[in-house]
Each structure stands twice: as structure tokens, then as C-alpha cells.
């Protein structure tokens, strides 16, 4: 193993002619030859030249279309824990090189088992953003927007050695700078007409064309955020709170027009609105296939619920005695939502690289299987501790023709190996049936129920993925549903019907072409007036969607709290209905909006409840 600590790199952004992937490539200008990996569908290449002896340096040659935002190559496979060399063009079309490592942002590599193997085939990783440059293009240490595509590749480093390394390096160093060509504008085929955003003065232009369902309106409200916006919510005073990667939570004031422009490492937390003593916490799997997580006591691939009234004074282990299993066998349920009756739903990101053993042969079926899915877990006050979602053995069918050795329909369970420890039949008996299925690799990251009285939709943010031959997702969809008189939500579609019955609400021009760049919905939040905010982490944007529903929201109130003006003292904040108004250590608003009153739920939490509900509860007639 050879430690490489010094980097000499030449960066060229150019327009390449389509060609077959090659292992050896020579620069026309200098005749220097590199060992090169070429990704044809990206028209992007990474080449390397190594010295003949064990010297701590190399020459790298990166080539990409001039329209690219940035490209990078990891020197040890995965981008986490390995040096990542990144290149882009600044606003003056000058190349910028950045060497970094996650998570410590080091600029030198101090060795270990991850060194480049110069005596054979070595694993590298690539990443690229197809359209957006870093936040500060002239700064090599600038933050990057999350890649639009990433994968692994190998390179024959022995073939990359050159006895003429020093001569080649001199030629490259003394060669005149290459001037990137001016990007050309091409006319694409006919498609849907973009929705013209209703922009207010100062509002940002969208990075990509925006499309919405009939009756909806959309506009960006935040753009070019320095940290990728992940989850979002609207607080009790109408402020937009944005969780940004590497920054934390930022607050943004929304004016009366609704806009103002100033491996499974995430953990989702849901605090029940109907039962505010209970919090649900999701922990994903330890990798793509986490066999040990079949044991619910392990504390992975599951959601647990905690009663905050009975937690220990200090630390509480996730898989300890204080939390009850809400559901296990849930590979990576990032989005969690609650219907009007207090039932909790979760949406799962299912397996990558799925296969099926057919007549003794392992067949790749990952393009169209398995389906992502949505589960109804029930009420947090009485969790079903035997709720099993199937993972890591049972997966939901999306495309049944890929599994010819079984008579299965979409939504039913299959196993990868019918001769393994579990069968299709066992899974369909023992794993809980989902309420809806979504396309494979759509990467659902958030779910929200509509807040208007006449809106029975369940909204899903599909982040999208390039983990299949043709990309899909990259949109917000709605699953039509209905509420019972008690507030229980059910889908209007049967399980098979959810495969084709979802409604595209907010989408890109062509989800199959998102390797070249698309916005990627991540988090969603409804405002008190019923508007829907959607974040896009890879483009650093937050969008505002106005629905066509005219009725008042169920909760919270239909308008932002009104703050009285006074010359003698500062304004007193008002809490919305169902918002917190008191409790141990609480310092927020204590005055409730009209039509509600502050009621102590427990010593730690008081809540603004509608007067009718407050008096029913006082008289002993409230729900559980």
C-alpha cells in the first residue's frame, strides 16, 4: 500500500464526443496518456497518472461537460472517510480544485489501510452535480450541494504507471490553459409547459423548471441556501424553520404575501399532536442488508415510541426498557405522519440491489423491485410490539413479471431466495400489509396529511434516485384518501391500485432524465393557512405550493396569530390551537389564540385546546 499525500491535478471541463468506455486515454494537446474511467451516460471521465516508484503524488485529469456544477473522485471508494478530490469552474471559467475528507475536512491523508493500491486494481468512487456550482465558486473550501449522482468504479493502477512521469508532468505543467467552450442552448423535445412561478420582488428564480398539478400554484421562497435544506416546519408564529446540513436550524420570516428572500445517519422524531406525551423515534438499518436487525431487541430497522412522562432523568437507551417497539423490520422509515385520530404512519426506503433466485440462478431484479411502502402503525398510546414490516427477508412486489416463479401481485411479499430460511408464503402471513406502495428507489423522505377539511390526501416527498437504469421520483405525489367520523384515514385505493393511482402534485419536466439535474423534494410542512412548503436539498431551495382547496384547515388556525401593538411594552406572542403554552422549562407564548384555552396535560407540557374540547376533557368526556 502506498500513501499519497501530495496531489498534482489538472482539471478540464469540456464537451466530449460520445465514445465507448476505455482504460487508456491520451490527451491530444500534450500526448500524455492516462488510465481513465469514462462514464458514458454522464459524458464524464476521471483519469490518473502514477509515478513508477513509491512517491506520494499523482496527476489527475478530470473531464466533464461544461454545464456541470462540480465533479469529484474519492480515492478509496465511499465518499465517507476517504479523501475526495473535487473540481469545478468558477464564475470566470477558471478551474478550482479542492481536496477534502468527510467528516473532518482534512486536506492531507495520513494513511492507514485506505491507501491507494498501486499494484493492481483499486476501488474509487465518483460523484457529480449535473448543474449547480458550489455556494462560493471561487473558494476551494466552499460547501457543495449534494451530488445528483454517485457510484463506485475500479481502475488498474499498474497500467496507470509511467516511466516518463516526470517528463509528462512537465508537459502538463507548461501546457497553455484550456479555455472551456461556451455552453450551447439546445431545444428539447415537447413536454409539459412549466408552471410560471408567481414571483414577488426579490424572490429567487427556480434552478429547474417547475410543474404542478391542475389548480396548484408554486413559487420558490428561498434559494441558494448555504447548507442543504432537509426538513422544514412552520412554527406557531408563522416563521419558516429550516434544518440545514452543517448549519443547524435557521429561521426565516414569511411576510403577508407568503415569501421572503433573505449510511442511514438520519433519525426521525415525531411528537404526537393528539397524544403529546408520546414521541416516536425511527432508526434505520446498518447497511443495505442488515440481517441481525431481524431481532427487535437490537434497536435497528425499527420505530420505537416513548412516553415522556416516564423517562429516566438522564440518558435513556433507545433499545432499553423505556421505549416500546412501534414496528420493526422497517429498513429505513424516514417520513412519519399522524392522521386526525392520532394514528401514526411511516414510509419506508426499501432494499437496493435486489435479486431473485429463479431455477437456481441469481437474477438481478433491482430496477423494478422491491416497492417502497407506507405502513399504518397505529396509536402511540398502545403500540403493537409485534408489528413486523418484513425486513431483512420480506420485500414488496412492484413489478410481478420479474418474479415468474411465484404467483404474486404488487404489494405482496417476496423473498430473494425461495430456498432460504423464509418463503414468500411465510412473509405474506407474518409481515404486516402496507397501506400503499411506491416505485422502487423513489426514496420517500417525508409524508404529510393535508390540513384542509376537504383534503383527504396523504402527500409523499419522493427524493428520487439514480440507483436504477432509468431515474424516477424527484416529485411530490398525493395518495387520495378519506377520513372516518372519528378521524381515521384510509386510502381510497386498494394496495394494487396505489401503483398507478397516485397523483403528481409537484414535479420535474422528465423524471427519467434527472441525472442531468432536477430539484429533489426532501422535507414538507403545511403552514397555518394551508400552504405547503417543500425543500430541495440538492438545489438549496424551498418552494411554496398553494393548494386549490378553499375550506378552512382542520388544525391549526386559518391565519397567523395577531400580535397587538403597544407603545408601553413589547408585543405578547400568541400560541395557535394545539400549540404548547406551558410546562417545565418552557419559555414560549402562554396566551392561546381565540377560541382556545391553555390546559395542563402534565407537569412538562401544557397545550392550547379548543374550548369545546377543553370543557369536554374537564368534565371527563375526552378521548384517550
N, C-alpha and C positions, 0 to 999 in steps of 0.2 A: 504494500500500500504506500502511496506517495502523497505527501502533504503538499497541497498547492495553496500558498498564502499570498501570492502576488499575481495580479491579473493585468494582462495587456489585452485590450479588446478594441476591435474596430466594429463600428455599428453602421450599417447601411440600410435605409428604408428605400425600397424600390418596388417597382411593379414587375413581377416575374411572369414569364410565359409559362403556361401550364405544362408540366412535364412529369414523367414518372419519378417516383422516389429513387434517389441514388445514394450510394455510400461514399462516393468520391466526387468532389466538385471543385472546379478551378475558376478562379477569378479572371475574367477577361482582361482587366486592366493591368494586373501585376503578374498573371500566370501562376500565382501561388495557389496550391491545391490544399483543400481541407477535407477532413472526414465529416460528412454532413448528414443531418437528418432533415428530411423535407416532408412537411405535412401538406398534402396536395389541396385538401378542401379549404385550408386556410391560406394557401399560397404563401407559406411562411417556412423559413428554414433556420436551423442552428448548426453552425459548423465550428470545428475545433482543430487546432494545430498544436501538437505537443513536441517539446524538445526530445532529442534522442536519449538523454540521460536524465537522472532523477533531479531535475531542477524545479523549484517551486514557482512555475509560471506556465502560462499557455496563451495562445492567441485565439480569441473567439470571433466569429463572424456571424452576425445576426441579420437576416433579411426578411422584410415583411412589406405588404402593401403600404403605400404612403398614407392611406387613410386610417391605419391602425392607431389605436390610442397608446398602447405600450405592449412590449413582448418581453418575456423572461424565460430563463432556463435555470432549473435547480440542479446543482452539481451532485446531488445524492438521492434523486428520486422525488420523494414527497417534498413539498414546499415547507413543511413544518420541521424545524430542527436541522435544516440544511442551508448552505449558502445559496442565495438566489441572486443571479445577475440579471438586471432589468435594464432595458433601453427604450428610449423614445425620442421624438423630435420636439424641441421647444418651439415657442411661437415664432422664432426666426429660422426654423427649419435646421437648427444645429443639433447634432446628436448629443444626448445626455446619457451617461452610464451611471448606474447605481448598483453597488454590491451590498446586500443586506441579509440578515438572517432573522427568522421569527423563532422565539418571541423577543429576543434581547436586542435586536437591531445592531448586531456586531458588524464590523466591516473587515474583520480578519477571521480566519478559520483556524482554530487552534488544534485541530487534529482529532484523532480517535479512529474508530472503526469506519467512519463515514467518508474517509478519503477516497479520491478517485483511483480506481484500479487501472493502472497504465499497462497491465499485462494481459488484457483480454477485453471481454465485453462488460461495459459498465452501464448502470441504470441512471438515466437522467429524467427530469420532469420538465414539462413546458407549461407555460400559462400565457394568456394574451387577453387584452381588452380590445375588442374589434373597433372601437370608435372613440373612446374618451381618454384624453391625456390625463396625467396626474394633476392633482389640485394646483400645484405650483410648478409648471413645466420647466422652469429654469433652475429649479432646486433639485439636486440629485437625491436629497433626503426627503423629498415630498411624499406625502401619503398617496396611495394608489386606490382607485376604485377597484372593487372586487372583479376578478377576471370573468370574462364571458365564456371562456373555455380553458380547460386544463386537462393534462393527461401525462402518461409516462412513455418513455421511449428508451431504447438502448443504442449504444454507439461502440464500435470497435476501436478502442483507443490505441491498440498496436498499429492498426492501419493509419492512425492519425499522427504517428511519429514521423519526424522528418530530420534527416542528417543535415539538411540545409536550413534548419530552423532559424539560425541567426541571420543568414542572408535573406530569408523570406521575411523575417521581422523587420529588417532594414528597409526592404522594398515597401512593405506596408506602411511603415512609419513615414517614409519620404514621399509616398504617393500623394498626388493632389486630392483635396477633399472632393467627395462626390456630392453633387447637387441633386437633391431629390426632385423628381418631376412634380409638376403641379397636378393635384388631383383633378380628375375629369368627372364631369357630371353625366351620369348615364340615365336613360329613361327606362324605368322598369315596366313590366307588364301591367295590364289593367288589374286593378284591385279595388278594395273599398275606399271610399273617399274619406280622408282623415277628418276627424272632428275638429273644427276650428275652436280653439280654446277662447273662452270669454275672458280675455286678459284685462286686468286692471293696471293702471300706471305703475311701473316698477316691478311687476310680476315677471318671473323668468320665462323665457321661451322653453318649450319642451325639447329634450335631447332627441327624442324619436317621435315620429307621427303617432297621434293618439286616436283611438277609436272607442266608441261606447255604444251600448245598446240603444234602441229607439226610446226617446223620452228622457234619457240621461244627458247630463252636461258635465264637462270636465275641464279643469284648468290646473296647471302647476301652481303651487303656492310657495314652495321652497325649491331652490336649485343649487347645484354645485356645493353641497354640504361637504365640509372637510372630512367628516367621519361618516362612513356608510350608514344611512338611516335604516335601522332594523325594525323594532317595534315602536308603535306610536299610540298615544291616547290623548283624550281631551279632558282636562281637569274640571273641577267644579266651577271655576270662574271663566271657562271658555278658552283657556290657553292650550296651545298645542304642545305636548311634551313629546320629544323625540329621543329615543335611545340610539346614540351614535357610537359606532365601533371606535375604540381607542380614545374616546372623549367622555362618554357617560351620557347623562340625561341633560338635554338642553330645552329651555322653554321659549316659545315663540308666541307673541301676542297676535291674535287674529282680530282684525278690525271689523266694523259693522258690515263691510262688503264681503267678508269671508276670506280675506287674503292679506298677507304682509310679506315683504321680501327682505328681510334683513340679510379530529374525528367527531362528532356529536358533542360539541363542547357547550352548547346552549342548554339552559334549564328553564322550562316554562312554569310559571306560577300563576294560579288562578284563585282569586278570593271570591267566594260565592256572594252574589248580590242578595239572594234570598235568605241564605244562611251564613251571615258574615263571620261567624266564629270558625268557619271551616275553610282551609286553604288546600288546594290540590297542587302537587308538585310532580313534574314529569322528568325522568332521567332516561336517556336513550341507551342504545346498545354500545358495547365496547368493540366497535368494528362492524363490518358488513354482516358477518355471520357470527353471532355471539352465542354459542351452544350452551355455556354454563348459565346464561340468563333464563333458561327454562325453569330454574329453581327460583320461585318468587322471593325466597328469603335473601337472595343475593342483593337485591335492590337495583337491578339494571333492567332496561327494557320494560318499564312499568310506570304507572302513576300511583302515587300514594296520597292519602288525604289525612290532614292533621287538624285536630280540634285545638284551637289556640288557647282555650280555657284550661287545658290540661297539659300544656307543655312544661318541660322542666325549666327551671330558672335560667339555666345556661345552655350549653350545647345539647342538641337533640340529633342523634344519628338518624339518617334517612331511613335505613333499614332496621331501626331499633323498634322498641315497643310502643313509642308514642304515635307512630303513623300506621294506618291501616291500608292494605293493598286495595286500591280502587280498580285496578286492572293490571295484569301482567301479560307477557307475550306481546307487548306493544313495542315494535322495533325502535321507533323514534317519533313519538307523538308530540309535535311542537305546538300545534294550534289547539287551544282549549276554549270552549264557549259554554254558555248556560242558557237554557230556554226560560220562558216566563214562569214555569213551575219550579225552577231550580235544578232541573236535570242537567248533568254535565255531559258534553260531547267532546270527543277528541278526534283529530285527523292524523293518520299515520303515514310516514315516509317508509315505503317498503324496500325490499331487497334489491340490490344491484347485481348484475352478472348472473341472473337466474338461469338454470338449466333444467332439463328433464331427461331422465334415463328412459329411453324407448328401445325395447328389444335389446337391452344390454349395452346400448350406445348412448353416451352422454351428448345430448343435443342442446345447443345454445338457443334459448328462447327469450333472452333478456330484452330484446327490442319491444315486445308487446306483452310481457308478463314479468312480475305479477302486478295486479292493480294496487294503487294506493286506496285507502279506505277510511271511512268515518264510522266511529263507534258511539253508541249511546251507553254511557257508563252508569247512569242513574243519579240518585241524590247523594250528596256527600255525607248526609247525616246517617245513612245506612248503606255503606259500601258493600258490594258483593265481592268478598275477598277471594272468591273462586273464579272471577271473571278472567278468562284466558283468551287473548287475541290471536293465538296461533303461532307466533314467532317463538323459536327459530326454525320450526319444521313445517308449519302450515301457511300457505300463501293463497291469496285470492286470484282466481282466474280473470283475466281481461280478454284475451284472445283464445277462445277454446280450440281453434283449429291447430294451434301449436302443441296441443296435448292430445294427440289422436288415440292414445292407448287408455282413454278414460271417457266416460260419458258425462262431462261436466259442463255447466253453464256459467256465464260470467257471474262473479261474486261467490261462487262455491270454492271450496278449498282444494288445493292440490299439494303434493309433496314433490320435492325434486327427485327423489329416488324411491319409487314404489316398493323396492326391495329392502329399504332401510328400516329403522326401528318403528316408524309410524307410516300409516297408509292414508290414502285420500279419504277412505271411509271413516277412519278414526278421527281425522281432522274435522270432517263435517258433522260429527257427533259431538266432539268435545270443545271445539273452538266456537266462540260467540259469533253470531252472524252480524256482519256490519249493516248499517242502515243505508250506505251509499258507497259506490266505488268510483274512482277517478283514474285517469290514464296513467300507465306506468311511467315513472320518472318525472311526473309533473311537479314533484316537490312541493306539496301543500304546506305552507308555513304559518298560516293563520286562518281561523274561521270566526265568523261573527253572525249573529242573528240580526235581522232587520229590526229597527226600533219603532217604525210606524205601525199604527194599529192594523192597517190593512196590508202590511208587508209580512208575508209568511216565508220569505226566502231565507235560506242559510247561505251566506256568502263565503267563498273559499278563495284565498290568495294562492295562486299557483306560481311558484318562483321560477319554474322551468328548469330543464336540464339538457345537457348535450350528451348524456350517458346512453344514448341510442343513436342509430344511424341517422334518423331524421328528428330534429329537435321538436319539442312540443311544450305546452304550458305557457308561461310568460303572460298570464292574464288573470283577471278576477272573474269567477263564474258564480252563478247562483243555482242552488238546488231548490226548486219550488216545494213548498210545504204548507201545512195548516196547523192551527192550534186548536186544542180542545177547550171547552169552557174553563177548565182548571189550568190552562196554560201549557199543556203537554204538546210538544212539537212532533209531528210525524211527516215524513216525506210524502209528497203527492205521487211519487214514482215508486214502482216496485224496484227490487235490487237490480234486476236486469235492465230496467228502464233508465236507471241513473247513468248507464253507459252512454246513452245518446240524448238524454233529456235535460242535461244541464244547459243553462243559458249563459252565453258570453256577455258579460257586463262591461268590461274594460279590457282592451286587448291591443296587441300589435298588429301591424299590417299582415304579416305572414309568420305564424309561429314556427313553421318548418324551416325558416331561414334565419334563425336567431343566433347562429354562430357569428354572423356579421354585425351583431349588435341589436339589442332590444331592451326596453325597460323590463325590470323583473320585480313584480309585486312581492312584498315581503310581509309588512305589517298593515293592519287595518284598524280604524277606530271610528265609531259614529259620534258626531258632535251632538249637543243637546237639541239642535234644530233638525236633526235627521240627516245632515250631510255626512258623506263617507270620505274619510281621509285614507289614502293608500301610499305607503312608502315604497321606493325602489332603491335598493342598496347599491346596485352596480352602477347606477347613473347619478346617485346622490340627490334624489328628488323626492318631494312629497306632493301628491296630487289631491285635489278636492273634486269629488263627484257629487253632483246634485241629482237626487232621485226624482222620478216622476210622481211619487206618492204625495198626496195632498193632505191626508189626515194627520192629526197630531201624533207625536211619538207616544209610546206607552210609558216609557221612562228613558231618560229623565225628562225634565220640563221642556216646553217647546221653545223657550227663549233663554238667553243668558241672564244670570242674576242682575238685577238693577241695583247699583250702588248709589245711595243718596249722597248728594254733595252738601258740604257744610264748611263754614269758614272757621268754626271753633275747634274742630278736631278732624282727624283723618276719617275717611270712609270706613264703614263697618262691612266686612265681607259677608255675603250670604251664601249658605250652602244649598245645593239643589236637593230635590227629593231623592231619598235613598242614599245621600252622601253622608260621610262621617261628620258628626257635630260635637264629639266629646270623647273622653276616655283618658286613661293613664298616659301621660306624656304628650297628649295631643295639643297642638297649638294653632290649629286652623280655625276656620269660621265656625261659630257656635250658634248663629242665628239661622233658622231654616227659612226656605222660600215660602211664599204664601200658600196656604192650603196644607201645610205640613207642620209637624212639631217634633222637637228633639226628644228621643226616648232612649234611655239607657238599656242596652242589650246585655252588657256585662261590664265589670269594672274597667275593662280595657277598651270598650267600644260603645259609643252612642251613635244613633242613626236618625236622620230626618225621615219620618214616616208620614204618609198621607193621614189627614185627621181621621178619616173613616177607619183606616187600618189600625191607627193608634188606639182609638177607642175600643174597637173590637178586641184588640190584644189586651187592653186594660181590663176588659170585662171577662177575659178568659176564653174568647172565641177565636183567637188567632190560629193560623196553621202552624204545623210543626216547624 
